[in-house]
Amino acid sequence: MSLIAEFSLRSSELVLSAALREVPDVTVELEQQMATEFGAPVMLLWAFGGDLDRFEAELDADESVREHAVIEELGERRLYRTRLATENVCGIYPLYQQLGASPMAATGSADGWERRVRFPDRDAVVEMRRRCADRDVSFRLRRLYTPGDSELEDEFGLSAEQRDALTTAERVGYFDVPRAVPLEELGEELGISGQSASERIRRGVSKLVSNTLLSDF
């Protein structure tokens, strides 16, 4: 079953990083990305939220951009057709193709890129993180879920309940030697039974180990 991952990418080598860094109030949203017969990908991007005239000037200086043009303007939003200079940018889009992933949404700002991508399975997400690390691109998984599933996972594959149980256990001293609080008291802190707290801790630790220590093997 496929998984949808929402994650952030951070690197000064990513597309538009220089322009967005110089005009931090501007945000861009990817409407479409396409390959061309000339080999230079084209991105259609909406830009908004800042000084767009200055942003255009910074696009001229951004080495990841070969050329750009405004093709539509709606109020304080502008739609740009931007041809990329692939030789000057860390390519991420080819990774999606190699892993069988389908990009769904992308938002760029001075803080980096936020992406939503459908992956064929969890292994593909782990491999995406590994390949980003190989390219010195910070990959931070924010949510991972199956289509139609309301239970969301964090960057380590933990549900909100599991993350809360683990952080609460650490805060109250459950992991101390000797333990500062018994299991029953931890359960009371979480608003559940001691048995449920034990199971939540066990499953959380198992996921944490599997998705961190074992994910590179």
N, C-alpha and C positions, 0 to 999 in steps of 0.2 A: 504494500500500500504506500502511495506517495505521501510525503510530508511537506508542509509549508514551513519554511524557516524565515524568521525576521531577524536581521542582524545588521551590525554596523561595520563599515570598513574605514580604516584610517591609514593614510600614507600620503606623503607629499608628492608621490609619483602618480597618484590617481588623476584621472581626467578632471580638468577645471579646478584642481586644487589651488593653483596659484591665484587665479582670478577670484575665487570665492574667499580665499584668505585675505585678499586686499579689500574686499567689500563685504564684511562679515554680516551685514544686515540682509543681504540677498540670499534667497533660497531658490533652488531650481528643482523642478519635477520633470522626470523623464516621461515623455509621451510615447516616443517610439525610437528604437534603434534599428538600423538596417545596414547590411553590407552593400557595397557597390562594386561595379565591375572594375573600378580602379583600385580596389583593395583598401581604400580609406573609409572606415565606417562613418556613417552619418547619424547624428542624434538630433531628434526634435525635442527641445527643452522649453518648458515654461519657466520664466524667471519673474520673481515678484519680491516685494518686501523691503526694498532699499533703493539706492540711487542707481537706476538701470543705465543711465548714460555713462556713469563711471564704470559700471560693470562691463559695458561694451568696450570701453577703452582698455580695461584689464584683459578682456578676451583677446584683443590685438596683441598683447604682450605675453599671453599664456602659451608656452611652448607645446602644450598638448593639443592646441587648436590650430588647424591649418587655415580654415576660413569659416566665417559665420555671417549670417544675415537674418534680419527680423522679417518674418513672413506673416505675422499677425500681431495685432495689438488690441487688447481688450481692457479698457480702464487702465489700471496700474500693473497689468500683466503683459508680458511680451513673449511671443513664441519665436524661438531661434532655431534656425537650421544650421547645425554646426558640424563641419567635417573635421575629423580627428587626425592628428599627426601621430600615428601609431608608433613611430620610432621613438617618440619622446614621452611615452606613457606606459605605465604598468598595465598590461592587458588583463582584465578580469573576465570580460565577456566570453572569450574563448574557453575559459574554464567551465562555464555553464554548459557549453556545447559538448565538451569532452566528458562531462559527468552526467549528461542526459537531463540536465536541469532546465527549467523554464522560468526566466525572469518575469515577475509580475508587476513590480513597482520599484521606483528608485527616487530618492530625494537627496539632493546634495546641498551642503552648507559649509561654512568655515570649519565646522566640527567633523567633516567627512561625509560619507555616504551612508544612508539608511536604505537597506534593500529588503524586498520580500520576494522570495524565490521558491518555486516548487521543485523539490528534489525527489528522485525515484525511491530513496530509502535513507535510513539513518547513516549507513556507511558512506553514502555520497556526501552528506553534510560533514562528516568527520574528515573525509578526503579533501573537501573544499577548505576546511580550516587548515589542514596540513599544507596544502599548496599555497595558501595565502601566506603562511608563516615562512615558507621557502622564499617568497618574494618580499619579505619584510613588510607585509601588509597586516595590520592589526585586524583580527576577525573576532568580533564579540557577538555571540549568539544571544538574542534577547528573548525570542519565543520560538517554540517548535511544536507543531500540532498537526493533526490530520484534518483534511477538509471536513467541515461540519462538526468537528469536535470542539466542545467548549472548554475542555481542560487544557490549559496552556502550560508549557514547560519553560524554564529559564535557560540561561546559557550552559548550565551543567546538566540539563535534562531533568531537573527537579521540578515537581509541581509546587504550587504556592504553599500547600500544606506541609510538604516535606521540607521545603526550605525554612519555613517558620519553625518547624519542630527542631531542626538541626541548630539554627541560630539561637533559639530559646534555650536549648540544652546546653550550648556553650556558655551562654550568658549567665545561667543560674548555677553553673558548676557541675552539671551532670557528668561531664567527661573528665572531671578532676580525679586524681588518685590521692586519697580516697574520695569517693563521690560526695559533693557538697549537699546534694538533694537526692532522695530516693525516687524511684520510677513513678510511684503514685503521686508524689508532689509535682513532678514534671508534668504528669497528665493533668493535674488540677490547673497548672499554669497555662496549659494549652486548651483547657476546657473539654478534655476527653478522658477516657479511662486510662489507667496505667498500661493495660494490655494494648490498647490502641496506640498509645504513645510509643511503646516498644516496637510495634510493627511499623509505625511511620518512620521511626529512627532507622530501623534495619533496612527498609526499602530505600530510604534516602541515602544512606551510606553506600548501599550496593550500587545505586545509580551514579553517585558521585565518583566512585572508584572506576566503574565501567566507562564513564564518559570523560574521564581525565587521565588517570594513570594507565588505563588499558587502551585508550583510544588511538595510541600511536603504534600499536602492535598489529 
